[in-house]
């Protein structure tokens, strides 16, 4: 006879209600882990898409993602001539707010040179950019479709293709356009500001000159057998440039851009697990108090302590297992509707399941202590 099973059946409604509440709590813990995985994957997806080996940025910066970086547009030609470099491309990055069909959206605009490094690696619909102006490729999370027209700045762009899983570290979906269009969008002044700047330069006796041939980074691919760090070292000899390998750029993203979010999510996850342990302990303590007379009767008829301990531990494990299973099922069902991408890895689920079972065993200690202290004579009381 399984005493835990019989006790659960006797008070099934309260037990199931407790499991539902616990499942929501554990589902939240699992979603936080998935959000962190998605945060890291989003941050790295954008930097991995060009399949570059070396990132060249402004000297003294760790751009273009962790810090602002500006380079002259002709830097690409200089990088392309370095021994061991097989391909190079100029890129720009910027966040911008747009309005589409009366709906406000934030997008992360990437400018690249078609035919060179920096563009989307694959499409799920439509085609790549073919014209030099006013065409764009958008991530599907923008909600845009092929053929839609998106106003950005003073121009309107036609969406000719869709890509997937191209999200900036801040959560904004990516829109790709040509380098010329992105430079105009990023560095051109509004008409009123442009006139004011022109008057300021004339008043100062300067030649009126607006140079928009500026990029945020130059990316390069090394030839087979050539070490990326050797190419980066060659670039660093020019004092006005800084260079980092692909691995160094990824480390900067994870450690600088995502680090604070990682700590915050980790702390929140630990707090939720602690709250879960407290809730389980209080529920088991209450359930144990409700059956003090039954436990005293078991002691009176000679039941060993391990039988009583097994009763409480089995209830705790059943509560944790059911709560985790239901919570995981809920998150798997609704994860695609989260504002941020949620990535659930099997190893994360297994680790959390192990942690939940350990928490349940530890939380049952309060109920076990109460049960073992129960006097058998309580069964004979009025």
N, C-alpha and C positions, 0 to 999 in steps of 0.2 A: 504494500500500500504506500503510495507516494503522498506524504502529508502536505507537501507544498502544493501539489496539483489539486488536492481536495480542498485546501484552504482558499486557493484562487477561485475555484468553481463556486465556493460558498459566497464569495464577495466579488463576483465577476465584473459587475458594473463599475465598481470603484477602481478595480485593478486596470481595466481597459481604459478608463478615463485618465488614469495616471500615466499609462503607456502613451496615450495620444499626446498629452502635454509634454512628456519627455521626448517623444519623437520630434515635435516641433523644435525643441531646444537643440537636440542632436543634429537635426536637419540644418539648423542655422550654423552650427559648428562646421559641418561638412561643406556648406555653401561658402563659408569664409575661406576654407582651405582651397576650394575650387576657384574662388575669386582671385586669390593670390596667384595660383597657377596661371590663370588667364591673364592677370596683370603682367607677369613676367613674359609669358608667351607673346602677348601683344607688343610689348616693348622690344623684344628680340626679333619678332617677325619682320618689322619694318627695316631693321638694320641688316637682316640676313637676306632679304629679298634680292638685292643687287648682286649677291654672290661675289662681293669684293674681297680683296685681301688686305688692302691698305686704305686708310682714311686720312686725307690731307686737309687740315683746317688752319685757321688763323693762329699765328704764334702766340703762345701764352694762354691758350684756351683748350678746353676739352670738348669742343663742339663736335657736331652741330646740334646734338640733342641735350647734353647736360649744360652747355653754355652757348651763348651767341657767338657766331663766327662769320666773318666776311672775307672773301678773297676776290681778287681780280679775275675776271672771266678768262683771261689768257693763261691762267695757271694750268689749265688742263693740258695745253700744248707742251708746256715745260715738263709736266709729270709724264706725259706720254713718251717723251724722248729719253727718259731714264732707262738705263740698261736693265733688262729683266721685266719690264712692264709691257704686257701684251695689249691691254685695253684700258682706257680711262674715260671718265665722264664727269661732267659738272652737274651738281644738284643743288636745289634750294628746298628749304622746309619752312613752313609757316602755318600757324593756326588762324582761321578766319571764320567769321560768322556770316551766314547767308540766309536768305529767305526764299523758300520754294513753295509755291502754291499757298501762301499765307502762313506757312509753318517755318519757324526759326530753327536753324540747325547750325551746329559747329562742325567744321570739317578741317582736316589736316592736309594742306595742299603740298604736294611734292612736284617740283619741276625738274624735268630731265631732258636730255637730248635724245630724241628718237633715233634708234640705231646704235646708241652707246649705252654704257652702264647706267643704272639708276631707275629704270622703268619697272612696271609690274612683271612678275615672272610668269604668270599664267592668267587666263581669263576663264570665267564660267559662262559668259554670254557676250555677244557682240564681237568687236574687233579692236585691234590696237590703234593708237593714234596715227593717222596718215597725213593730216594737214599740219602746217606749221602754226596755225592759229585757231583758237576757238573750238577745239575738241578736247574731250577729257574722258578718262576712265575712272570709275568710282567703285568703292567697295559696296557690296550689297547692303551693308548695315546703314548706309545713308538713306535707304528707302527709295532711291532713284532707280529708274528703268532705262534701258537702251532707247534713245530717242528723246528723253527728257531734256529740257533746256534749263540750265542753272545759272542765275546771275551771280557773278563774283566781281567785286569792284565795279568798274564802269563797263564791263563787257559781259556778254552772255555766252555760255559754253554749252555745246551739245554733247550729251553723254553717248559715246559710241561703243563703250564696252563696260563690263562689270567684272570685278575681281572679288576675292573672298579672303577673310582673315587678315586684312590689311588695316590694322588699328594702331594709332599712336599710343604712347605710354599713358597719355592723359585720358584715353578712352574715345577720342574723336576718330571717326572713320576717315580713311584716306581718299583723296581725289588726286589723280595724276593728270598733269598737263605738260605741254612743252616748256622748255626752259625759258624761251622768249616770253611766253604768256605769264609765267610765274614771276619773272623778273619785273615785268610791267606791273603786275599785281602787287608785288612786294615793295618795289623801290620807287615807283612813280608817285609823285605828289598829286594831291587833288588840285584842280585848276587854281583855286584861290591861293592855296599854299605855294603852288609853283610860281605864281605871279609875285607873291611876297618874297620868295627866295631870290627870284630874278632881280627884283628891285634892290634887295639887300646886297647882292653881289655887285650890281652896277654902282650903288652908292659907295661901296668899298673899293671901287676901281678894279674889280676882278673881272675876268672874262667869264661870261655866262656860259656855263658848261654843265650839263647834267649827264653824269655817267651812270647808266643803269646796268652796265655789264659787270654785275657783281653776283657772286654765288656764295653759298654757305659752306660748301665742301667740294672736294674733288675726290672721287673714288677710283681706285686702280686695281687691276688684276695682274698678279705676277705670273710669269711663264712657268710651266712645269719644271720642277727641280730648283726653282729660285725661292729662297726663303723670304716670306713677307717682311720679317724684321730687318733683313738686309736692305730691302727697298725703302722701308720706313727710315732707316738710318741715313740713307742717301738723301732723302728729302730733308731731314733735320739739319743738314749742313747749310741749308739756306735759312738764315736767321729769321726771316719774316714768315716762315711756315712751321707748322707742327704736324707730326704724323703719328699714327697709331695703327697697329694691326687690327684685324677683325676681332680677334680674341680680346684685345685690350679695350676696344670699343664696346663689346658686349659686357665686359666687367664693369666699365664705367656706368653703363645703363643700369645694371643690376644693383651696383653698390651705391650709386649717387641718386639716380632717378627713382628707383623702386625701393630703396632701402627703408625709407621712413614708412612707406605703406606696408612693407613686410613686417616691421616691428609693431606697427599699430594693429595689423590683422592678427599677428601672433599673440599679442597681449589680449586682444578681444577673445580669441579662441581659448586661451588659458582661463580667462574669467568665466566664460560659458561652461567649460568643463568643471570648474570649481563649483559654479552654481548648480550644475547637474548633480555633482556629488552630494551637495548639501540637501538638495531636494530628495534624492534617493534615500539618504540617511534619515531625514525627517519622516518620509513616508513609511519606511521600514520600521522605524521606531514606533510610529503610530499603530501600524499593523500588528506589531509585537505586543503593544499595550492592550490592544483589543482582544488578544487571545492569551492573556496572562493565566487565566484559570485553566485553559486547555494545556498550556505548557506545564503548569504546576501538576496537573493530572498525569501528564506523561512522566514527569519526574517521580510522582508518587507510585506509579506502577512499575518503575524501574527502567524507564527508557534511558539509554546512554546519552551523554551530552552531545555526541557527534550526530545523533538523530535530530536533536533540536537545532544544532548549528546548521546542519544540512537543510532543514526546513527554511531557515531565514536566507541562507546563501543562495539556494535554488530560486527562491522568489526574487532575490535581487538580480540574479543572472537572467532570469526570464524577463524581468522588467527592462533590463538594459538591452537584451537581444531584440525584443519586440520593438522597443523604442527606436533602436538604431535602424532596424530593417524598414520600419514604416517611414522614418525620417529620410533615409537614403532614397526610398522609392519616390517620396514627394519631390525631393530636390532633382532627381533624374528626370522627373516628368516636367518640371517647370523651369529648368535651368536655361532653356533657350529664350525665355521671356525676361531674363534679367537685363538691366541696362548695360552691365559689363559682362564680358564673356566668362563663363564658368567652365573650367576644365576639371573633370573628375578623373583622377588616375586610380587604377586598381590598388596600387600600393598605399595610396593615401587612405582609401577606404579600409584596407586591412589594418593599417596602423591605428586608425581611429577606433575601429571595432575592438582591437586589443586594449586600447586605452580605456574604452567604455567598460569593458568587462573587468579590468583592473579597478576602475573607479567604483564599480558596483560591489566588488568584493570588499574593498576598503570601507565603503559607505555602510555595508551591513554590520560593521563592527559595533556600532551603537546599539542596534537591535540585539545582537548576540550578547553583548554585555548585560543588557537588561534581562534577557532570557535566562542566562546562567546565574544571575543573582536572585531569580525568583525562588521563593521558599515553597517547597512542595505542600506545606500546610495550607497554602492559599487555596488549594482545591477543596479543602474542607470548610472554608469560611462561609458565612451566610451571604 
